[in-house]
Amino acid sequence: MTEIMTLKDNTIWHLAHSSFSLKLDGKLFIFDYYMPESDRQGQGLAQGFIDPEEIADEETYVLNSHSHPDHYNRVVFDWEKAVDDITYIMSSDIRGVPLEAISLDPFQEVDLDGVRVKSYPATDAGVAYSVFVGDKHVYHAGDNAFWNWQGTMPDEAYVEVLFVIDRSQPVDIAFTLCDPRLEGLGEGGTLIFAKTMKPRLLVPMHSFGDYKINEKMKVVLEEHAPDVGFWPIKGPGESYSL
C-alpha cells in the first residue's frame, strides 16, 4: 500500500485541473473534485486523489461549483461512508444530490460551524464561491472566467463580474483560471483577477494537464502584479504550505 501523507494544517494540495484540497483552521475543504475511481493512481492527496480513509478523521467540506464533468463526480458522496464529519455544498445545477447536501443558487449564503460560504453567478455554469474560515477569505472560481474566445471582449466586462465578490475582507487565497486554451487571450482572466482583486495568493487552475502556462504567468504577474503571490503548479499531488 502506498504510504499516505499526514494532513498538515495551512496546506493546499493540487489534485487535478480545478480540483484542490485545502486544510485551514483545522478544517479540510475539497473543491471541484471530479476524478472517477478508475483514474486513481496510488492513494491520497500526495498522488492527486482523495482516499476517504486518509481524510476519515477530518472535519470535511466538499464544494462543487457546477455539474460539468471536469468539475464534479458523484463519487464525492461515497466518502461519507468513511468520513463521519462531512458537509456537502453543491451548486443548484447539480441534480440528484443527497437530502443532507446544501444546494446554493447564485447570491446565496450559508453559515455553518465556523465556516461561511457565499455563492456568486459564474460566466459559464453554476457558481463561484467565497469561503470564510477563521480570519481567511478563500475564493474558488469554478467556471467564473474571462471567456475571451474571439479576442474581442474588453477587460472591463470581466472586471464588472468580479465586483460582485465580497470585498468586506481581502481575498487571501484565490483559485482562479489560467487556461492554456486561452493563452494570449487573457488566459481566462488571470492577470485581470490579480490586478482587480489583489489576492495574497493566486492559485492557477483549469489547466487540462498543461502546466507550462503557469511558469509563463509567473513572469507576467511578477511584472504587472508584483504584490500578488503566485503558485506556479507543476503537476498533480503538489502541495503548498501557507
Secondary structure, DSSP 4 states (H G I P E B T S, - for coil): -PPPPPPPSSEEEEEETTEEEEEETTEEEEES----GGG--SSSGGGTS--TTTTTTSEEEEEE----TTT--GGGGGGGGT-SSEEEEEETTS-S--TTSEEE-TT-EEE-SSEEEEEEE-SSSSEEEEEEETTEEEEE-TT-S---TTS---HHHHHHHHTTS--SS--SEEEEE--GGGTTTTTTTHHHHHHHH--SEEEEE--TT--HHHHHHHHHHHHH-TTSEE----STT-EEE-
